[in-house]
Amino acid sequence: MALTTGVEETYYKSFVLTEDGLKEFRKIMENAAQRFPAPAEVVYTIVTSDFRYFETKRIEDVIHDLEVQKRSIIQLIMQADFTEQPLRIEGDIIHKTRENWNIRLTFSILQKELWDTHHDKISVRVVSEERKWASDYIDRLEEQVYRTPRGNRAPDIIFWLFAIPLSVLISTYLSHIVTPKPWLAEPFARAWFFAYTLASILMVIVGAARSFFNYNPHGFRLLFGPESSFAWGQGKANFEEREQIRQYAFWIVGAIFIFILLTSINFAMR
């Protein structure tokens, strides 16, 4: 049995796999398959959110098949295999040897709960009996992975901005401790004052979690991105609609910031 070389990489990132992007990966995969000991075909496996799967050798089925399109795709696997077990006779003994060349590319959108922090991923696996061949194709696929765009992500500064009204509110409260403000003793005004303070604290915490700890659970990604998608056909239309909703969410948070900022200034001047 010849020495087999394998290379396997996993990239934890959001991705927007478009029709053009899929075709670029197909070119690399088909070129690799033609350089196997015997030419092999690329097989596409599509897994949907209801855990059904479809398998085909035609990229047109992946992109245009209506049965696939009406379901939400959560995983796409592109794979080409060449496995051979020729007989080898030595004396009176028959030996079986095995040659295995394999190239596999997997795009996975993980099924998530609201606070699930698992990231989507792209996995690449290349196996052959030629080290240079394996290294060459892992490099080509890796380059294309890096070219695959991510979904849009709202700038973290929108959350950090809440530190401004928070500092004003804290200063107002410290001033109240030194020189009591009659309006802050009123239950209704006091409740709103602490509600705005708590909201500002939570927004700053969100900004810190996203910036320093990359904490971006599924609920945040739905509203502020980035979200992964297989963006062709109906999937493309759905993704663009969700991206529009995320833009609205960004501007709504911006409006909330302005409102709390003006309110905090009003509290400080009373």
N, C-alpha and C positions, 0 to 999 in steps of 0.2 A: 504494500500500500504506500503510495507516494505521500509525502508530507503535505498536509493541507494547511493553508494560511487563511485566517479569518480576521476580519475587521468589523467591529460593531460600534456604532455611535448612537447616542440618544440626545436630542436637542429639545429641552423643555422650553417651549415658546408658543405664543399664539401664532396662527398662520391664517392667511387668506389665500387659499389655493384656487386660482382662477382657471378657466379653460385653457388659456395660453400657458399658464404655469404648468398645468398637467401635461400638456403636449411637450414642453421642454424636458420634463422628467422622462416622458415616454421615449424621446429621442436617445437619451443617455442609456436607458434600460435596454432598448432594442439594439443599440450599437454594442452594448456589453454582451447581450445574448447571442449575437452573431459571431462573437469571438470565443464562445464555448467550444469544447472539443467537437461538438455537433451543434448546429444552430438550434436555439430554443425560442419559444414564443413567450411574450409577456402576458401573464394572467392577472386580471383585475378582480379583486374581491371587495365588494361594498357591503358594509354592515350598517344597518339603519337603527334608529332609536328604539324601535320595537324588537330589536335583536333578530331580525331576519337578515339573511345575507344573499347576495346575488354574485355570481361568478361569470366572467366573460373574458374572451380574448380580444374583443373589439372595443376600442376606446369610444366609438360612437355610442355603444350601449351605456357606457358610464355617463356620458354627457347628455344624451337625448332620450334615454328610455323612460317612458312615462311612469312605469311601475316604480322605478327608482326615484324619479323626480317628486312624486307626491309624498314621499317619506323624507324624514330628516336624517341625513347621513352623519354618522358619528365616527366611522373609520373607513379608510381606503387603504388597501394593501395592493402593491404592485410587485409581482414576483416572477422570476424566471429561474428554472432549475434544469440542471443536466446531471442525471445520476445514471451511472452505467455499472453493471456487474458482469464483466466478461469472465469466462472460465479460463483458468490457467492450469495446465497439466504438467506436473513434475513427477516423473517416474510413474508409479501407480496411484499417485495422490492428485485429486482434483482440488485446486485452490480457487476460491472466489475473491477477486479483488474489487475494490469499489472506488470509482472516481466521482467526486462530488463538486460541482461548481454551482454556486447559488448567489443570486443577488435579490435583495428584498428591501422594499421601501414601504414604510407604514406611517400614515397620518392618522392621529388619534385625537378626537375630541372627547374628553373624559366626561362621563355622566356625573353630574354634580348636584349636591344639595346647596341650599342658599349660602351657607358659610363654609363650604368646601374650598380648600386652598390649593388643591391639586392643579397643576398646570397641564395644558394640552402638550402634545409632544409629537416630534417627528423622529422615527427610528430608521437607521440605515444599517444593513447587514450585507457584507460581501464575503464570499468564501470561494477559494479556488486553490489550485495547485501551483499557481504562479504568483509570487509575492508582488512583483511589479504590476501585474494586471490588477490585483486586489487593491493595491495602494492607489493606482491610477484612477480607478472608478470610484473609490471612496472619496477621493479629492474632487472629482467632477460632481458627484452628488452633493457633497458638502457645500461646494460653491453655489450650486443651485438652491440648496436649502437656505443659505444666507441671502440669496436674492428674493426668496419668497417673502412678500410683504406681511407685516403684522396688521392686526386690526388697530384702529385709532384708539389712543388712550388720552383721556382728559389730563391736561397738565396738573401736576400736584400743587402748583402755586395757588390754584383756586381754593384749596383747603387751608394752605398756609396763611392766606390773607385774613382768615378769621382770627389770627393772632392780634390783629390791630384792634378790632372792637373788644376782644378779650382783655387786652391790656388797659383799655379805657374803662371797662367795667370793673376790673380789679382795682384800679386807681380810685374810682368813684367809691367803692366799698371801703377801701382803706381810709379815704377821706371822711367817710361816714363814721368810722370808728373814732376818729379824732374829734370831728365836729358833726354830731348827729344831724341827719337830714330828716325833717319831719315826714316827707313824702315816702321815704324808704321804710318808715315804720308802718305804713298802711299795708294791710295784708295783700290786697289786690296788686298794688304796685310792686311790692316785695316779691310776690310770686312770679310776675313777669320778668323782673330784674334777674332773678336766679334762673329762670327758664332760658333767657337769652345767654346768660353766662354759661350754662350747661351746654347749650347748642354750640357755642363757640369752642368750648373745650373739646367736644366730640369731633368737630370738624378738624381742629388742629391735630388731634390724636390720629384721625384718619390720614391726614397728610404725612405725619411722622411714620405711621405704619407702612404706607405705600413707598415713601422715599427711602427709609433706612432699613426696613425689614422685608420689603417686597411683599407685604401682606396685602393681597388683593383677592379676597374670596369671590366666589361666583356671583353673589349678590351685587358686589361693587362692579364686577366686570360687566354685568348686564347693563348697569346705568352709566358707567364711566369708561368701560373698555379696559384692555383690548379683548375682543372676542374672536374666536376662530370660526372659520366658515369654509365650506366647499362651495365656492361662489360661481356657480354656473346654473343656467336655467332658472327654475323657481328658487333655488338656493341663493342665487345672486340677488334676486328681487327681495327676498326675505332679509338678507344681510343688509342691503342698502336701506331698507325700512328701519331696521334696528339701529343702524348707524345714525339715522335721522333722529330717532328717539334719544340717542345718547347726546346728540348736539343740544336738544331741548333740555335734557337733564343738566348739562353744563351751564347753560344760560339761566336756568332756574336757580341753581346754586349761586351763581353770580348775583342774581336779583336778591336772594336771601341775604347774601353778604352785605350788599348796599343797604338793605333795610335794617339789618342788625347794627351796622356801623352808624347809620343816622340816628337810630334809637339810642345807642350807647352814648353818642355825643349829646343827645338831648338829656339823658339821665345825668351826665356830667355837669351840664350847665344849669340844672335845676337847683 
